[in-house]
């Protein structure tokens, strides 16, 4: 005869609590500003013939065509919005106040004046908006 036994275990798949304070985030440029600079760099390399097109750039950079399109689309933002993003002060704690994903709806607008209006409505929701910077 075979005896049956039931064994119960508690398994926690969560992160263990931190035993030390979170490491300080290095001050620096916003991630979206770095992506914007990368977008201009990719565009310049296509124009210079280093990449045949976005598909070639994506393959050589090891990212998907969808992602490279999202990045390069940042170059379609109104110049004032691009300047505001690039001039944003460094974020040293918490999340960046603006993300590439939050800009996708603005990029979808093809008319710069409409982009500026969307930027005005989006910008006040950002923590740490640059003082005295009006995106017009």
Secondary structure, DSSP 4 states (H G I P E B T S, - for coil): -------------SPPPPSSPPPPPPP---HHHHHHHHHHHHHHHHHHTSSSSHHHHHHHHT--HHHHHHHHGGGGS-HHHHHHHHHPPPP-SSS-SS-HHHHHHHHH--SHHHHHHHHHHHHTTSTTPPTT----
